[in-house]
Amino acid sequence: MLTIGQLAAYAGVTVRAVRHYHQIGLLPEPERDASGYRRYGATAVVSLIKIRSLAGAGVPLSQIGQMLDADPPAFAEAVRRIDGRLREEIERLETSRAQIARLATGDSLALPPEVTFFLDRLREIGASERMVEAERDGWILVAARWPGYVRDIMPGKLAQLEDPHIVRLYQVGSALLESGTGDDPRLEEIADILAGLAEQAHASGELLPDDLAYDLVDALLVEADPRSERLLALLRERGWAGWTRPERLAQPPGRPADASHAPAPAPDHRPG
């Protein structure tokens, strides 16, 4: 006859676990001897080993009692159900691991791989990390709204990075972001490029729909850099309101409506 400590050691569990199994009715509690100690026989050892094996295989304690009492067909069916549940849990954990691995780069948070590839291309053409971060956050807003749309338009966005005017926009914008918060003459060049883009988009009919997502992208840019307000003012001087979804204004004094002073890059460089 074994003490509770000897039983636990033989079965490879803790004394606390044995007491817990007693408490929930999973392992019958034996009679006490004349000294008041529990004494366990071979049957208890076998039962405890079965309980430990089932629990170690992932069977919930609430189901172990039924499985111990089940006939072979019922036991096999219970195992099949538990195996299915474990497979689902494994798939969930593997998905979580894949997401965590993607998050290691930072760019993959809430973004499809097509966008992360685009962000890497921005780095290759000389965009700074601050510029890439700003672009990434804008794409997060758009991708949350239209995940399928983002994947569809990304080949075109990648092709636009071959245009020297687009490259210049990202390079000048990157330099501006690294230069502090004061007024900067490079805002004029950026405004010229954006006005040219707006003119191209308007002429080709590639106008974005009125949607909250684009309003949020504009708001994000203003929140990220206070000089964005100055850039908006420069765009208004060139006849345009906003940059994500620019609207043509009446011809401003001293500025030609055709924006002939601006370069003519490919249209629609903006996120979304």
C-alpha atoms as an extended CHARMM CRD file, in Angstrom:
* protein
*
       272  EXT
         1         1  MET       CA              0.0000000000        0.0000000000        0.0000000000  PROA      1               0.0000000000
         2         2  LEU       CA              1.2770000000        3.4490000000       -0.9390000000  PROA      2               0.0000000000
         3         3  THR       CA              1.0810000000        6.8260000000        0.7400000000  PROA      3               0.0000000000
         4         4  ILE       CA             -0.1600000000        9.7870000000       -1.2930000000  PROA      4               0.0000000000
         5         5  GLY       CA              3.4270000000       10.9190000000       -1.7830000000  PROA      5               0.0000000000
         6         6  GLN       CA              4.5180000000        7.5140000000       -3.0310000000  PROA      6               0.0000000000
         7         7  LEU       CA              1.5180000000        7.3470000000       -5.3720000000  PROA      7               0.0000000000
         8         8  ALA       CA              2.2480000000       10.7710000000       -6.8260000000  PROA      8               0.0000000000
         9         9  ALA       CA              5.9240000000        9.9680000000       -7.3290000000  PROA      9               0.0000000000
        10        10  TYR       CA              5.1740000000        6.6280000000       -9.0250000000  PROA      10              0.0000000000
        11        11  ALA       CA              2.6940000000        8.2050000000      -11.4570000000  PROA      11              0.0000000000
        12        12  GLY       CA              4.8580000000       11.2560000000      -12.1050000000  PROA      12              0.0000000000
        13        13  VAL       CA              2.4910000000       13.9100000000      -10.7710000000  PROA      13              0.0000000000
        14        14  THR       CA              2.4340000000       16.1740000000       -7.7350000000  PROA      14              0.0000000000
        15        15  VAL       CA              0.6900000000       15.5000000000       -4.4580000000  PROA      15              0.0000000000
        16        16  ARG       CA             -1.2920000000       18.6580000000       -5.0890000000  PROA      16              0.0000000000
        17        17  ALA       CA             -2.5430000000       17.1930000000       -8.3960000000  PROA      17              0.0000000000
        18        18  VAL       CA             -3.6540000000       13.9830000000       -6.6520000000  PROA      18              0.0000000000
        19        19  ARG       CA             -5.6080000000       15.9910000000       -4.0910000000  PROA      19              0.0000000000
        20        20  HSD       CA             -7.1840000000       18.0330000000       -6.8830000000  PROA      20              0.0000000000
        21        21  TYR       CA             -8.2770000000       14.8550000000       -8.6810000000  PROA      21              0.0000000000
        22        22  HSD       CA             -9.8640000000       13.7000000000       -5.4330000000  PROA      22              0.0000000000
        23        23  GLN       CA            -11.6500000000       17.0430000000       -5.0630000000  PROA      23              0.0000000000
        24        24  ILE       CA            -13.2290000000       16.9740000000       -8.5290000000  PROA      24              0.0000000000
        25        25  GLY       CA            -14.1680000000       13.3010000000       -8.2560000000  PROA      25              0.0000000000
        26        26  LEU       CA            -11.7610000000       12.1110000000      -10.9390000000  PROA      26              0.0000000000
        27        27  LEU       CA             -9.7650000000        9.7960000000       -8.6580000000  PROA      27              0.0000000000
        28        28  PRO       CA            -11.6500000000        7.9720000000       -5.8940000000  PROA      28              0.0000000000
        29        29  GLU       CA            -10.3740000000        8.8350000000       -2.4510000000  PROA      29              0.0000000000
        30        30  PRO       CA             -9.3680000000        5.7110000000       -0.4890000000  PROA      30              0.0000000000
        31        31  GLU       CA            -10.2030000000        4.8530000000        3.0770000000  PROA      31              0.0000000000
        32        32  ARG       CA             -7.7560000000        6.0570000000        5.6950000000  PROA      32              0.0000000000
        33        33  ASP       CA             -5.7910000000        3.6630000000        7.8380000000  PROA      33              0.0000000000
        34        34  ALA       CA             -5.8440000000        3.5220000000       11.6390000000  PROA      34              0.0000000000
        35        35  SER       CA             -3.3830000000        6.3960000000       11.7830000000  PROA      35              0.0000000000
        36        36  GLY       CA             -5.5910000000        8.5750000000        9.5580000000  PROA      36              0.0000000000
        37        37  TYR       CA             -3.4270000000        8.3610000000        6.4330000000  PROA      37              0.0000000000
        38        38  ARG       CA             -4.6560000000        7.5560000000        2.9270000000  PROA      38              0.0000000000
        39        39  ARG       CA             -3.3550000000        4.2840000000        1.5530000000  PROA      39              0.0000000000
        40        40  TYR       CA             -3.4470000000        3.5030000000       -2.1630000000  PROA      40              0.0000000000
        41        41  GLY       CA             -3.3700000000        0.1730000000       -3.9630000000  PROA      41              0.0000000000
        42        42  ALA       CA             -2.3630000000       -0.8540000000       -7.4770000000  PROA      42              0.0000000000
        43        43  THR       CA             -5.7270000000        0.0940000000       -8.9710000000  PROA      43              0.0000000000
        44        44  ALA       CA             -5.2710000000        3.6850000000       -7.8530000000  PROA      44              0.0000000000
        45        45  VAL       CA             -1.8220000000        3.7550000000       -9.4570000000  PROA      45              0.0000000000
        46        46  VAL       CA             -3.2220000000        2.5130000000      -12.7850000000  PROA      46              0.0000000000
        47        47  SER       CA             -6.1020000000        5.0280000000      -12.6590000000  PROA      47              0.0000000000
        48        48  LEU       CA             -3.7570000000        7.9120000000      -11.8720000000  PROA      48              0.0000000000
        49        49  ILE       CA             -1.4100000000        6.9940000000      -14.7070000000  PROA      49              0.0000000000
        50        50  LYS       CA             -4.3600000000        6.9300000000      -17.1250000000  PROA      50              0.0000000000
        51        51  ILE       CA             -5.5110000000       10.3310000000      -15.8530000000  PROA      51              0.0000000000
        52        52  ARG       CA             -2.0070000000       11.7580000000      -16.2290000000  PROA      52              0.0000000000
        53        53  SER       CA             -1.6900000000       10.3550000000      -19.7560000000  PROA      53              0.0000000000
        54        54  LEU       CA             -5.0290000000       11.7750000000      -20.9120000000  PROA      54              0.0000000000
        55        55  ALA       CA             -4.3790000000       15.1510000000      -19.3090000000  PROA      55              0.0000000000
        56        56  GLY       CA             -0.9080000000       15.2650000000      -20.8650000000  PROA      56              0.0000000000
        57        57  ALA       CA             -2.4440000000       14.5900000000      -24.2770000000  PROA      57              0.0000000000
        58        58  GLY       CA             -4.5910000000       17.6850000000      -23.9230000000  PROA      58              0.0000000000
        59        59  VAL       CA             -7.8460000000       16.0900000000      -22.8060000000  PROA      59              0.0000000000
        60        60  PRO       CA             -9.7670000000       18.5050000000      -20.5420000000  PROA      60              0.0000000000
        61        61  LEU       CA            -10.1530000000       17.2360000000      -17.0000000000  PROA      61              0.0000000000
        62        62  SER       CA            -13.9210000000       17.5810000000      -17.3540000000  PROA      62              0.0000000000
        63        63  GLN       CA            -13.8810000000       14.8690000000      -20.0740000000  PROA      63              0.0000000000
        64        64  ILE       CA            -11.3760000000       12.4390000000      -18.5850000000  PROA      64              0.0000000000
        65        65  GLY       CA            -13.8930000000       10.7410000000      -16.2660000000  PROA      65              0.0000000000
        66        66  GLN       CA            -16.2140000000        9.9530000000      -19.1680000000  PROA      66              0.0000000000
        67        67  MET       CA            -13.3560000000        8.5800000000      -21.2450000000  PROA      67              0.0000000000
        68        68  LEU       CA            -12.1530000000        6.3220000000      -18.4390000000  PROA      68              0.0000000000
        69        69  ASP       CA            -15.6350000000        4.7980000000      -18.2230000000  PROA      69              0.0000000000
        70        70  ALA       CA            -16.2370000000        4.6210000000      -21.9910000000  PROA      70              0.0000000000
        71        71  ASP       CA            -16.2870000000        1.4470000000      -24.0630000000  PROA      71              0.0000000000
        72        72  PRO       CA            -13.7630000000        1.2170000000      -26.9670000000  PROA      72              0.0000000000
        73        73  PRO       CA            -16.0180000000        2.7730000000      -29.6750000000  PROA      73              0.0000000000
        74        74  ALA       CA            -17.0310000000        5.6730000000      -27.4180000000  PROA      74              0.0000000000
        75        75  PHE       CA            -13.4140000000        6.1760000000      -26.3630000000  PROA      75              0.0000000000
        76        76  ALA       CA            -12.2670000000        6.2960000000      -29.9940000000  PROA      76              0.0000000000
        77        77  GLU       CA            -14.9620000000        8.8460000000      -30.8540000000  PROA      77              0.0000000000
        78        78  ALA       CA            -13.9330000000       11.0220000000      -27.9260000000  PROA      78              0.0000000000
        79        79  VAL       CA            -10.3120000000       10.8570000000      -29.0620000000  PROA      79              0.0000000000
        80        80  ARG       CA            -11.3570000000       11.8800000000      -32.5870000000  PROA      80              0.0000000000
        81        81  ARG       CA            -13.1960000000       14.9400000000      -31.2850000000  PROA      81              0.0000000000
        82        82  ILE       CA            -10.2890000000       15.9650000000      -29.0850000000  PROA      82              0.0000000000
        83        83  ASP       CA             -7.8600000000       15.4980000000      -31.9540000000  PROA      83              0.0000000000
        84        84  GLY       CA             -9.9730000000       17.7920000000      -34.1310000000  PROA      84              0.0000000000
        85        85  ARG       CA            -10.0250000000       20.4330000000      -31.4230000000  PROA      85              0.0000000000
        86        86  LEU       CA             -6.2530000000       20.2000000000      -31.0340000000  PROA      86              0.0000000000
        87        87  ARG       CA             -5.7420000000       20.5470000000      -34.8000000000  PROA      87              0.0000000000
        88        88  GLU       CA             -7.8180000000       23.7230000000      -34.7860000000  PROA      88              0.0000000000
        89        89  GLU       CA             -5.7970000000       25.0700000000      -31.8780000000  PROA      89              0.0000000000
        90        90  ILE       CA             -2.5360000000       24.2470000000      -33.6410000000  PROA      90              0.0000000000
        91        91  GLU       CA             -3.6980000000       26.0610000000      -36.7840000000  PROA      91              0.0000000000
        92        92  ARG       CA             -4.6580000000       29.0960000000      -34.7070000000  PROA      92              0.0000000000
        93        93  LEU       CA             -1.2650000000       29.1310000000      -32.9940000000  PROA      93              0.0000000000
        94        94  GLU       CA              0.5820000000       28.7300000000      -36.2950000000  PROA      94              0.0000000000
        95        95  THR       CA             -1.3630000000       31.6640000000      -37.6990000000  PROA      95              0.0000000000
        96        96  SER       CA             -0.4560000000       33.7160000000      -34.6400000000  PROA      96              0.0000000000
        97        97  ARG       CA              3.2130000000       32.7590000000      -34.9980000000  PROA      97              0.0000000000
        98        98  ALA       CA              3.2000000000       33.8100000000      -38.6400000000  PROA      98              0.0000000000
        99        99  GLN       CA              1.6540000000       37.1520000000      -37.7010000000  PROA      99              0.0000000000
       100       100  ILE       CA              4.2060000000       37.7000000000      -34.9560000000  PROA      100             0.0000000000
       101       101  ALA       CA              7.0260000000       36.8980000000      -37.3820000000  PROA      101             0.0000000000
       102       102  ARG       CA              5.6900000000       39.4610000000      -39.8550000000  PROA      102             0.0000000000
       103       103  LEU       CA              5.4080000000       42.0600000000      -37.1160000000  PROA      103             0.0000000000
       104       104  ALA       CA              9.1500000000       41.7740000000      -36.5170000000  PROA      104             0.0000000000
       105       105  THR       CA              9.7070000000       44.1680000000      -39.4240000000  PROA      105             0.0000000000
       106       106  GLY       CA              7.1170000000       46.6810000000      -38.2010000000  PROA      106             0.0000000000
       107       107  ASP       CA              5.7200000000       47.2850000000      -41.6910000000  PROA      107             0.0000000000
       108       108  SER       CA              3.5010000000       44.1980000000      -41.6660000000  PROA      108             0.0000000000
       109       109  LEU       CA              1.2460000000       45.4090000000      -38.8940000000  PROA      109             0.0000000000
       110       110  ALA       CA             -2.3020000000       45.4510000000      -40.3610000000  PROA      110             0.0000000000
       111       111  LEU       CA             -0.9500000000       45.4540000000      -43.9370000000  PROA      111             0.0000000000
       112       112  PRO       CA             -0.9880000000       42.8740000000      -46.7460000000  PROA      112             0.0000000000
       113       113  PRO       CA              2.3870000000       41.7030000000      -48.1260000000  PROA      113             0.0000000000
       114       114  GLU       CA              1.8970000000       43.7060000000      -51.3290000000  PROA      114             0.0000000000
       115       115  VAL       CA              2.0920000000       46.9260000000      -49.3260000000  PROA      115             0.0000000000
       116       116  THR       CA              5.1280000000       45.8400000000      -47.3200000000  PROA      116             0.0000000000
       117       117  PHE       CA              6.8930000000       45.1160000000      -50.6140000000  PROA      117             0.0000000000
       118       118  PHE       CA              5.9460000000       48.6070000000      -51.8080000000  PROA      118             0.0000000000
       119       119  LEU       CA              7.3880000000       50.1100000000      -48.6190000000  PROA      119             0.0000000000
       120       120  ASP       CA             10.6450000000       48.2420000000      -49.1960000000  PROA      120             0.0000000000
       121       121  ARG       CA             10.7650000000       49.7330000000      -52.6980000000  PROA      121             0.0000000000
       122       122  LEU       CA             10.3860000000       53.1830000000      -51.1770000000  PROA      122             0.0000000000
       123       123  ARG       CA             13.4910000000       52.5260000000      -49.1160000000  PROA      123             0.0000000000
       124       124  GLU       CA             15.3240000000       51.4460000000      -52.2590000000  PROA      124             0.0000000000
       125       125  ILE       CA             14.5750000000       54.7410000000      -54.0400000000  PROA      125             0.0000000000
       126       126  GLY       CA             15.8680000000       56.7460000000      -51.0750000000  PROA      126             0.0000000000
       127       127  ALA       CA             12.8300000000       57.3690000000      -48.8890000000  PROA      127             0.0000000000
       128       128  SER       CA             13.7350000000       57.8890000000      -45.2470000000  PROA      128             0.0000000000
       129       129  GLU       CA             12.3350000000       55.7220000000      -42.4590000000  PROA      129             0.0000000000
       130       130  ARG       CA             10.1450000000       58.6220000000      -41.3170000000  PROA      130             0.0000000000
       131       131  MET       CA              8.7160000000       58.8900000000      -44.8110000000  PROA      131             0.0000000000
       132       132  VAL       CA              8.1660000000       55.1280000000      -44.9850000000  PROA      132             0.0000000000
       133       133  GLU       CA              6.4350000000       55.1930000000      -41.5900000000  PROA      133             0.0000000000
       134       134  ALA       CA              4.1320000000       57.9920000000      -42.7130000000  PROA      134             0.0000000000
       135       135  GLU       CA              3.3280000000       56.1380000000      -45.9330000000  PROA      135             0.0000000000
       136       136  ARG       CA              2.7540000000       52.9100000000      -43.9970000000  PROA      136             0.0000000000
       137       137  ASP       CA              0.2570000000       54.5360000000      -41.6410000000  PROA      137             0.0000000000
       138       138  GLY       CA             -1.6470000000       55.9760000000      -44.5830000000  PROA      138             0.0000000000
       139       139  TRP       CA             -1.8600000000       52.5490000000      -46.1960000000  PROA      139             0.0000000000
       140       140  ILE       CA             -3.1020000000       51.0640000000      -42.9280000000  PROA      140             0.0000000000
       141       141  LEU       CA             -6.0920000000       53.4030000000      -43.0870000000  PROA      141             0.0000000000
       142       142  VAL       CA             -6.8110000000       52.5580000000      -46.7170000000  PROA      142             0.0000000000
       143       143  ALA       CA             -6.2000000000       48.7920000000      -46.4200000000  PROA      143             0.0000000000
       144       144  ALA       CA             -8.5750000000       48.5530000000      -43.4620000000  PROA      144             0.0000000000
       145       145  ARG       CA            -11.2760000000       50.1020000000      -45.6400000000  PROA      145             0.0000000000
       146       146  TRP       CA            -10.6090000000       48.2360000000      -48.8970000000  PROA      146             0.0000000000
       147       147  PRO       CA             -8.1920000000       45.2980000000      -48.4840000000  PROA      147             0.0000000000
       148       148  GLY       CA             -8.9460000000       43.8590000000      -51.9150000000  PROA      148             0.0000000000
       149       149  TYR       CA             -8.6570000000       47.2300000000      -53.6290000000  PROA      149             0.0000000000
       150       150  VAL       CA             -5.1940000000       47.8000000000      -52.1790000000  PROA      150             0.0000000000
       151       151  ARG       CA             -3.9370000000       44.5300000000      -53.6410000000  PROA      151             0.0000000000
       152       152  ASP       CA             -5.4290000000       45.3680000000      -57.0430000000  PROA      152             0.0000000000
       153       153  ILE       CA             -3.8170000000       48.7890000000      -57.3720000000  PROA      153             0.0000000000
       154       154  MET       CA             -0.4030000000       47.9370000000      -55.9260000000  PROA      154             0.0000000000
       155       155  PRO       CA              1.1590000000       46.8620000000      -59.2750000000  PROA      155             0.0000000000
       156       156  GLY       CA              0.3550000000       50.3150000000      -60.6110000000  PROA      156             0.0000000000
       157       157  LYS       CA              1.8160000000       51.9750000000      -57.5360000000  PROA      157             0.0000000000
       158       158  LEU       CA              5.0270000000       50.0160000000      -57.9550000000  PROA      158             0.0000000000
       159       159  ALA       CA              5.2280000000       51.0110000000      -61.6190000000  PROA      159             0.0000000000
       160       160  GLN       CA              4.9220000000       54.6890000000      -60.6400000000  PROA      160             0.0000000000
       161       161  LEU       CA              8.1270000000       54.4030000000      -58.6200000000  PROA      161             0.0000000000
       162       162  GLU       CA              9.9720000000       54.2310000000      -61.9470000000  PROA      162             0.0000000000
       163       163  ASP       CA              8.9280000000       57.8290000000      -62.6460000000  PROA      163             0.0000000000
       164       164  PRO       CA             11.7120000000       60.3020000000      -61.7020000000  PROA      164             0.0000000000
       165       165  HSD       CA              9.1900000000       62.8920000000      -60.5350000000  PROA      165             0.0000000000
       166       166  ILE       CA              7.6770000000       60.4390000000      -58.0560000000  PROA      166             0.0000000000
       167       167  VAL       CA             11.1520000000       59.4710000000      -56.8760000000  PROA      167             0.0000000000
       168       168  ARG       CA             11.9790000000       63.1450000000      -56.4310000000  PROA      168             0.0000000000
       169       169  LEU       CA              8.7950000000       63.6810000000      -54.4150000000  PROA      169             0.0000000000
       170       170  TYR       CA              9.7050000000       60.9570000000      -51.9440000000  PROA      170             0.0000000000
       171       171  GLN       CA             13.3210000000       62.0750000000      -51.7260000000  PROA      171             0.0000000000
       172       172  VAL       CA             12.5060000000       65.7320000000      -51.1110000000  PROA      172             0.0000000000
       173       173  GLY       CA              9.7490000000       64.8020000000      -48.7050000000  PROA      173             0.0000000000
       174       174  SER       CA             12.1610000000       62.5710000000      -46.8060000000  PROA      174             0.0000000000
       175       175  ALA       CA             14.7370000000       65.3420000000      -46.5450000000  PROA      175             0.0000000000
       176       176  LEU       CA             12.0390000000       67.7100000000      -45.3410000000  PROA      176             0.0000000000
       177       177  LEU       CA             10.8940000000       65.3080000000      -42.6210000000  PROA      177             0.0000000000
       178       178  GLU       CA             14.4620000000       65.0400000000      -41.3460000000  PROA      178             0.0000000000
       179       179  SER       CA             15.0210000000       68.8130000000      -41.2720000000  PROA      179             0.0000000000
       180       180  GLY       CA             12.9980000000       69.7610000000      -38.2010000000  PROA      180             0.0000000000
       181       181  THR       CA              9.7650000000       71.7170000000      -37.9420000000  PROA      181             0.0000000000
       182       182  GLY       CA             10.5260000000       75.1860000000      -39.3510000000  PROA      182             0.0000000000
       183       183  ASP       CA              9.3860000000       76.5860000000      -42.6880000000  PROA      183             0.0000000000
       184       184  ASP       CA             11.4100000000       75.2050000000      -45.5570000000  PROA      184             0.0000000000
       185       185  PRO       CA             11.7390000000       76.2990000000      -49.2090000000  PROA      185             0.0000000000
       186       186  ARG       CA             11.4740000000       72.6770000000      -50.2700000000  PROA      186             0.0000000000
       187       187  LEU       CA              7.7600000000       72.9150000000      -49.4760000000  PROA      187             0.0000000000
       188       188  GLU       CA              7.4450000000       74.9330000000      -52.6840000000  PROA      188             0.0000000000
       189       189  GLU       CA              8.9540000000       72.1250000000      -54.7540000000  PROA      189             0.0000000000
       190       190  ILE       CA              6.7240000000       69.5420000000      -53.0950000000  PROA      190             0.0000000000
       191       191  ALA       CA              3.6870000000       71.7150000000      -53.7370000000  PROA      191             0.0000000000
       192       192  ASP       CA              4.6730000000       72.0240000000      -57.4140000000  PROA      192             0.0000000000
       193       193  ILE       CA              4.9690000000       68.2490000000      -57.7580000000  PROA      193             0.0000000000
       194       194  LEU       CA              1.6650000000       67.6310000000      -55.9890000000  PROA      194             0.0000000000
       195       195  ALA       CA             -0.0860000000       70.2440000000      -58.1200000000  PROA      195             0.0000000000
       196       196  GLY       CA              1.2380000000       68.5450000000      -61.2270000000  PROA      196             0.0000000000
       197       197  LEU       CA             -0.0160000000       65.2010000000      -59.9920000000  PROA      197             0.0000000000
       198       198  ALA       CA             -3.4110000000       66.6740000000      -59.2390000000  PROA      198             0.0000000000
       199       199  GLU       CA             -3.6050000000       68.1790000000      -62.7230000000  PROA      199             0.0000000000
       200       200  GLN       CA             -2.6970000000       64.8460000000      -64.3080000000  PROA      200             0.0000000000
       201       201  ALA       CA             -5.2450000000       62.9450000000      -62.2220000000  PROA      201             0.0000000000
       202       202  HSD       CA             -7.9630000000       65.4810000000      -62.9770000000  PROA      202             0.0000000000
       203       203  ALA       CA             -7.2450000000       65.3870000000      -66.7150000000  PROA      203             0.0000000000
       204       204  SER       CA             -7.2980000000       61.5830000000      -66.8400000000  PROA      204             0.0000000000
       205       205  GLY       CA            -10.4080000000       61.2700000000      -64.6750000000  PROA      205             0.0000000000
       206       206  GLU       CA             -8.5250000000       59.2870000000      -62.0170000000  PROA      206             0.0000000000
       207       207  LEU       CA            -10.2800000000       60.9800000000      -59.1310000000  PROA      207             0.0000000000
       208       208  LEU       CA            -10.6900000000       59.1740000000      -55.8390000000  PROA      208             0.0000000000
       209       209  PRO       CA            -14.1810000000       58.8080000000      -54.3550000000  PROA      209             0.0000000000
       210       210  ASP       CA            -15.3230000000       60.9360000000      -51.4670000000  PROA      210             0.0000000000
       211       211  ASP       CA            -14.7440000000       58.6830000000      -48.4690000000  PROA      211             0.0000000000
       212       212  LEU       CA            -13.8220000000       58.9020000000      -44.7990000000  PROA      212             0.0000000000
       213       213  ALA       CA            -10.6340000000       56.9120000000      -45.4150000000  PROA      213             0.0000000000
       214       214  TYR       CA             -9.1140000000       59.6990000000      -47.5140000000  PROA      214             0.0000000000
       215       215  ASP       CA            -10.1640000000       62.3430000000      -45.0120000000  PROA      215             0.0000000000
       216       216  LEU       CA             -8.3430000000       60.3490000000      -42.3540000000  PROA      216             0.0000000000
       217       217  VAL       CA             -5.2090000000       60.0940000000      -44.5080000000  PROA      217             0.0000000000
       218       218  ASP       CA             -5.1950000000       63.8950000000      -44.8910000000  PROA      218             0.0000000000
       219       219  ALA       CA             -5.7230000000       64.3060000000      -41.1550000000  PROA      219             0.0000000000
       220       220  LEU       CA             -2.8930000000       61.8720000000      -40.4620000000  PROA      220             0.0000000000
       221       221  LEU       CA             -0.4640000000       63.9570000000      -42.5280000000  PROA      221             0.0000000000
       222       222  VAL       CA             -1.4390000000       67.1430000000      -40.7330000000  PROA      222             0.0000000000
       223       223  GLU       CA             -1.0250000000       65.4600000000      -37.3490000000  PROA      223             0.0000000000
       224       224  ALA       CA              2.3560000000       64.0120000000      -38.3280000000  PROA      224             0.0000000000
       225       225  ASP       CA              3.9850000000       67.3070000000      -39.3500000000  PROA      225             0.0000000000
       226       226  PRO       CA              2.7180000000       70.8290000000      -38.6080000000  PROA      226             0.0000000000
       227       227  ARG       CA              4.2350000000       72.0760000000      -41.8820000000  PROA      227             0.0000000000
       228       228  SER       CA              1.4810000000       70.2050000000      -43.6670000000  PROA      228             0.0000000000
       229       229  GLU       CA             -0.7560000000       73.2110000000      -43.0730000000  PROA      229             0.0000000000
       230       230  ARG       CA              1.7590000000       75.3680000000      -44.9380000000  PROA      230             0.0000000000
       231       231  LEU       CA              1.8640000000       72.8060000000      -47.7530000000  PROA      231             0.0000000000
       232       232  LEU       CA             -1.9260000000       72.8970000000      -48.0020000000  PROA      232             0.0000000000
       233       233  ALA       CA             -1.7730000000       76.6820000000      -48.2960000000  PROA      233             0.0000000000
       234       234  LEU       CA              0.7960000000       76.4090000000      -51.1010000000  PROA      234             0.0000000000
       235       235  LEU       CA             -1.4250000000       73.9330000000      -52.9140000000  PROA      235             0.0000000000
       236       236  ARG       CA             -4.3540000000       76.3200000000      -52.6300000000  PROA      236             0.0000000000
       237       237  GLU       CA             -2.1810000000       79.0110000000      -54.2450000000  PROA      237             0.0000000000
       238       238  ARG       CA             -1.7220000000       76.5780000000      -57.1240000000  PROA      238             0.0000000000
       239       239  GLY       CA             -5.4430000000       76.0190000000      -57.4410000000  PROA      239             0.0000000000
       240       240  TRP       CA             -5.9310000000       72.8140000000      -55.4440000000  PROA      240             0.0000000000
       241       241  ALA       CA             -7.4890000000       71.9600000000      -52.0970000000  PROA      241             0.0000000000
       242       242  GLY       CA             -6.1070000000       68.8710000000      -50.3280000000  PROA      242             0.0000000000
       243       243  TRP       CA             -3.6550000000       66.3150000000      -51.6190000000  PROA      243             0.0000000000
       244       244  THR       CA             -5.0580000000       62.8210000000      -51.1110000000  PROA      244             0.0000000000
       245       245  ARG       CA             -8.2160000000       63.7490000000      -52.9860000000  PROA      245             0.0000000000
       246       246  PRO       CA             -7.4100000000       67.1760000000      -54.4900000000  PROA      246             0.0000000000
       247       247  GLU       CA            -10.2390000000       69.4280000000      -55.6020000000  PROA      247             0.0000000000
       248       248  ARG       CA             -9.7490000000       72.1190000000      -58.2220000000  PROA      248             0.0000000000
       249       249  LEU       CA            -10.3760000000       75.6550000000      -56.9870000000  PROA      249             0.0000000000
       250       250  ALA       CA            -11.2270000000       78.7530000000      -58.9470000000  PROA      250             0.0000000000
       251       251  GLN       CA             -8.1080000000       80.2240000000      -60.5450000000  PROA      251             0.0000000000
       252       252  PRO       CA             -6.1610000000       81.8990000000      -57.6980000000  PROA      252             0.0000000000
       253       253  PRO       CA             -4.7150000000       85.3900000000      -58.2710000000  PROA      253             0.0000000000
       254       254  GLY       CA             -1.2450000000       85.2880000000      -59.7440000000  PROA      254             0.0000000000
       255       255  ARG       CA             -1.2910000000       81.5810000000      -60.5360000000  PROA      255             0.0000000000
       256       256  PRO       CA             -2.1610000000       79.9680000000      -63.8970000000  PROA      256             0.0000000000
       257       257  ALA       CA             -4.9790000000       77.4420000000      -63.6870000000  PROA      257             0.0000000000
       258       258  ASP       CA             -3.1760000000       74.9230000000      -65.8900000000  PROA      258             0.0000000000
       259       259  ALA       CA             -0.2770000000       74.4990000000      -63.4250000000  PROA      259             0.0000000000
       260       260  SER       CA              2.1250000000       74.7630000000      -66.3740000000  PROA      260             0.0000000000
       261       261  HSD       CA              4.9010000000       75.7020000000      -63.9430000000  PROA      261             0.0000000000
       262       262  ALA       CA              4.7750000000       72.2340000000      -62.3870000000  PROA      262             0.0000000000
       263       263  PRO       CA              6.4440000000       69.0400000000      -63.6240000000  PROA      263             0.0000000000
       264       264  ALA       CA              4.2040000000       66.3850000000      -65.1170000000  PROA      264             0.0000000000
       265       265  PRO       CA              4.7230000000       63.1650000000      -63.1450000000  PROA      265             0.0000000000
       266       266  ALA       CA              2.5200000000       60.1210000000      -63.3410000000  PROA      266             0.0000000000
       267       267  PRO       CA             -0.9000000000       60.6670000000      -61.7700000000  PROA      267             0.0000000000
       268       268  ASP       CA             -2.1840000000       59.5040000000      -58.4160000000  PROA      268             0.0000000000
       269       269  HSD       CA              0.9270000000       58.9390000000      -56.2790000000  PROA      269             0.0000000000
       270       270  ARG       CA             -1.1230000000       59.0050000000      -53.1300000000  PROA      270             0.0000000000
       271       271  PRO       CA             -1.9460000000       56.0880000000      -50.8380000000  PROA      271             0.0000000000
       272       272  GLY       CA             -5.1840000000       54.4770000000      -52.0600000000  PROA      272             0.0000000000
